Amino acid sequence: MRKTIITILTIASVAFTSLNAQAAINYLPGVKQEMSSSSFWSSRQNDRSKILLDSKQISRLNKKIMKTPATNMFDLKNQPASLNGIELSNQLYESAKNEVSAFIDEKYDEYGNITGADYYEDMVNNCKNPDAVENQFIRYAITVNRTNLLAFPTEKAILDDPGDNDFDNLFLSSVTVNEPVVVRSVSADGKYYQVYTDFCPGWISAEDIAICENRKEWLDAWDFPENRLLVVYGSRISTEDSRTNPDVARRRLSMGTRLELITGQKRGSMITNRSTYNNYIVYLPVRNENGSYEKKAALISQHKKVKEGYLDLTKENIAKVAFGMLGDTYGWGGMLGSEDCSGYVRNVYRCFGFELARNTTWQSAMPVKKYDMTDYTTKKKEAILDDLSLGSILFFPGHEMLYLGKVDGRYYVIDSVSSIMKPGSDQVQRVRSVIINPLDLKRRNGELWIESLNAAIVLWNE
């Protein structure tokens, strides 16, 4: 009898465990558990380990992308050393005034209140630089934190939905640690700088950047050869806590972050209060009390998802990096410490050395192999998808995704998604995650994703 009871309990326990395992993670219809592994997709590629472009080819393509006007990118190394500060200040003010006019009585604050003209008055006025002069020198700076470019120099929210604080029109893009920026102006309250990154202009918190003494110090901070480069390819990592060296402790390093690697240290050498055994040694940028730039040595554990130099551009590695963010939150304009659809794709490819344009329109304009599917039937679109390989970038208006492949007659992508039409219903559902989904999913307008596809690009020659 005792043996029978134990057997019954064992069977019940196994069944319960199995049920829990099946119900632990939800998937969209058509998405199976095994599809959550990058190897599931890369193993279906015959040439998964083939190097698609080498570092020189990627560098040449980056230069072409930079020179293409429709990508709206900025060659930071060749910006004019000075500008008319008064004229720029006036332009920023007038531009902000025009932009917020579309928000008045249409958007909400963080408390769910409709925003009137008075809500925007101080943020528009804050765009004026009180110290602007006609012959104003630009300043060279480095980001010290993972931060955001903002549309206006303010902490106020500009929400589409009074119940949705996680989608804020103020945010333009994330910026990783140790990124170069060119400071062009300063806000009236001195708390924000108006800057160029190489991919987008915007306002950035002064506390998140450090001003370099000169152009040489600025270049030395980020423009170094690949053999002195450590790349973060995981979703996000952080440096260890430290009371001895708080300047470089608990620093959040997101996918695509690039740091200067320190090599040649003697065995048993110390970084502040720790030995360097089983760690990479890197320089991290630090902002001094007066806002000036300094770099300090820090340790990153060897088990973190980092690599010396860029990853080889293979389909296997593309899948590996892309799946590193699976399930992460969606971050409009890089908010919430995460990425939206185009930011996600951009950061995946940064791990291989690419400098892609920022948003969907600008990326689709890059000088690479492109398939225009605007007026194609679904069958013609399917024929193109059949010829595309893992890692191709697909577009429909307002969204982009990384193509994974075809399984049992269905086409699949991985992407950072805001909302969809809930499967089996006519209701819009917030997703706000990086997910795997088939292209027979419906958009919030009721149209199938595959029907909406209007373009695809491939960064390499097949």
Beta strands, then each sheet from edge to edge (+ up, - down):
strand 1: 82-83
strand 2: 136-137
strand 3: 139-143
strand 4: 147-150
strand 5: 171-175
strand 6: 180-186
strand 7: 192-196
strand 8: 201-205
strand 9: 209-211
strand 10: 229-232
strand 11: 236-238
strand 12: 252-254
strand 13: 258-262
strand 14: 270-271
strand 15: 274-275
strand 16: 279-287
strand 17: 293-301
strand 18: 306-308
strand 19: 369-372
strand 20: 393-396
strand 21: 399-407
strand 22: 410-421
strand 23: 428-438
strand 24: 455-458
sheet 1: 1+ 2-
sheet 2: 8+ 7- 6+ 3- 9+
sheet 3: 4+ 5-
sheet 4: 17+ 16- 13+ 10- 18+
sheet 5: 11+ 12-
sheet 6: 14+ 15-
sheet 7: 19+ 24- 20+ 21- 22+ 23-
end
